[in-house]
Amino acid sequence: MITVKDMLDYAFEIDLSHLAHSIYWALMTNQITLQDDSEELKGIEFDEAEVQRMMEQNILDIGKVKLFVMDTENDWYVFYLAEHSLDAYRLHEELFRQNQHKITRADRLMINVMTFADTGAEESLYDHKKEVLMYPAYVGHAKAGERTLYRMAGA
């Protein structure tokens, strides 16, 4: 049995804001408990307006850290985890002494399994994010279309 707690933990783990806030709303209105079977969530009529309000206020602090990708030269991209794109820009300038390039929020890539060339480890960027202690954080460089991250020495 997958419990409501398991589902809530999963929602937090991979930044599923709507699911997490919906479960939280159901818990706060005593419609479920953490020990209940998650199948019981299907029978609840959620107050979508209230869930949306909670999401807008982000009362659960979900998804503050985002993945940003910056294009560089010769079809290489550099990946950063940060709360804001400006933080990623500043870290890039500090690490590589390069002018700012176009930066894109790329949370959709968080689920992809990447290979870290220096260790050979394969993990999703969601899992990698759990290991990072301070943000913004340099994740690595990847060639366009590839799923291998290379970390530059000293970065």
C-alpha positions as CSV (number, residue, x, y, z in Angstrom):
1,M,0.0,0.0,0.0
2,I,1.2,3.5,-0.9
3,T,0.3,5.8,1.9
4,V,-0.7,9.5,1.8
5,K,2.6,10.2,3.5
6,D,4.5,8.4,0.7
7,M,2.6,10.5,-1.9
8,L,3.4,13.7,-0.1
9,D,7.1,12.8,0.3
10,Y,7.2,12.0,-3.5
11,A,5.5,15.4,-4.3
12,F,8.1,17.2,-2.2
13,E,10.9,15.2,-3.7
14,I,10.2,16.1,-7.3
15,D,8.6,19.5,-6.8
16,L,5.0,18.6,-7.6
17,S,3.5,21.7,-6.2
18,H,-0.1,21.1,-7.1
19,L,-0.1,17.5,-5.7
20,A,1.7,18.5,-2.5
21,H,-0.6,21.5,-1.8
22,S,-3.7,19.4,-2.6
23,I,-2.6,16.7,-0.1
24,Y,-1.8,19.3,2.5
25,W,-5.2,20.9,2.0
26,A,-6.9,17.5,2.5
27,L,-4.8,16.9,5.6
28,M,-5.7,20.4,7.1
29,T,-9.4,19.8,6.4
30,N,-9.2,16.4,8.1
31,Q,-10.3,14.5,5.0
32,I,-7.4,12.1,5.2
33,T,-4.5,11.2,7.5
34,L,-0.8,10.5,6.5
35,Q,-1.4,6.8,7.2
36,D,-4.3,6.4,4.9
37,D,-4.1,4.6,1.6
38,S,-3.3,7.1,-1.2
39,E,-6.2,5.7,-3.2
40,E,-8.4,7.6,-0.9
41,L,-7.2,10.9,-2.5
42,K,-9.2,10.0,-5.6
43,G,-12.5,10.3,-3.7
44,I,-11.8,13.8,-2.3
45,E,-13.3,16.9,-3.8
46,F,-10.6,19.4,-3.4
47,D,-11.2,23.1,-3.1
48,E,-9.2,24.1,-6.2
49,A,-9.5,27.8,-5.4
50,E,-7.9,27.3,-2.0
51,V,-5.3,24.9,-3.4
52,Q,-4.4,27.5,-6.0
53,R,-4.2,30.2,-3.4
54,M,-1.8,28.1,-1.3
55,M,0.3,27.4,-4.4
56,E,0.5,31.1,-5.3
57,Q,1.7,31.8,-1.7
58,N,3.9,28.7,-1.9
59,I,3.2,27.9,1.7
60,L,5.1,24.6,1.4
61,D,8.2,26.3,-0.1
62,I,8.2,23.9,-3.1
63,G,10.3,24.5,-6.1
64,K,12.3,27.4,-4.9
65,V,15.4,26.0,-6.5
66,K,15.2,25.7,-10.3
67,L,17.4,24.4,-13.1
68,F,18.8,27.0,-15.4
69,V,20.7,26.3,-18.6
70,M,23.0,28.8,-20.2
71,D,24.2,28.5,-23.8
72,T,27.9,29.0,-24.4
73,E,30.1,28.5,-27.4
74,N,30.2,25.5,-29.9
75,D,26.9,23.9,-28.8
76,W,27.9,23.6,-25.2
77,Y,25.4,24.3,-22.4
78,V,26.2,25.0,-18.7
79,F,23.7,23.9,-16.0
80,Y,23.1,25.7,-12.7
81,L,20.7,25.2,-9.8
82,A,19.5,28.5,-8.4
83,E,16.5,30.3,-7.0
84,H,16.8,33.1,-9.6
85,S,18.4,33.4,-13.0
86,L,20.4,36.4,-11.8
87,D,22.1,34.1,-9.2
88,A,23.1,31.7,-12.0
89,Y,24.4,34.6,-14.1
90,R,26.5,35.9,-11.2
91,L,28.0,32.5,-10.4
92,H,28.8,31.9,-14.1
93,E,30.7,35.2,-14.3
94,E,32.5,34.4,-11.0
95,L,33.5,30.9,-12.1
96,F,34.3,31.4,-15.8
97,R,34.9,35.1,-16.1
98,Q,32.7,35.2,-19.2
99,N,30.1,37.6,-20.3
100,Q,26.5,36.7,-19.7
101,H,24.8,34.5,-22.2
102,K,21.2,33.6,-22.8
103,I,19.8,31.7,-19.8
104,T,16.7,29.5,-19.8
105,R,14.7,28.0,-17.0
106,A,14.8,24.3,-17.8
107,D,13.0,22.5,-15.0
108,R,11.7,20.0,-17.5
109,L,15.2,18.6,-17.8
110,M,15.4,17.8,-14.0
111,I,13.8,14.4,-14.6
112,N,16.4,13.3,-17.2
113,V,19.1,10.9,-16.0
114,M,22.5,12.4,-16.6
115,T,25.9,10.8,-16.4
116,F,28.5,12.8,-14.5
117,A,31.7,12.2,-16.5
118,D,34.0,12.7,-13.5
119,T,32.4,10.0,-11.3
120,G,30.5,7.9,-13.8
121,A,27.4,8.3,-11.6
122,E,24.1,8.3,-13.3
123,E,21.2,10.2,-11.7
124,S,18.4,12.6,-12.4
125,L,19.0,16.2,-11.6
126,Y,16.3,16.0,-9.0
127,D,18.4,13.5,-7.1
128,H,21.5,15.5,-7.7
129,K,19.8,18.6,-6.2
130,K,19.3,16.7,-2.9
131,E,23.1,16.5,-2.6
132,V,23.8,20.2,-3.1
133,L,24.2,22.1,0.1
134,M,24.3,25.7,-1.1
135,Y,22.7,27.6,-4.0
136,P,23.4,28.8,-6.6
137,A,25.4,25.7,-7.6
138,Y,27.3,24.8,-10.8
139,V,26.1,21.4,-12.1
140,G,28.3,21.0,-15.2
141,H,28.6,21.5,-18.9
142,A,26.9,19.3,-21.6
143,K,27.1,19.2,-25.3
144,A,23.8,19.8,-27.1
145,G,21.7,16.7,-27.3
146,E,23.9,14.7,-24.9
147,R,23.3,13.5,-21.4
148,T,26.8,13.6,-20.0
149,L,27.8,16.4,-17.7
150,Y,31.4,17.5,-17.5
151,R,32.5,19.6,-14.6
152,M,35.3,22.1,-15.2
153,A,38.3,21.9,-12.9
154,G,38.2,24.3,-10.1
155,A,34.5,25.0,-10.5
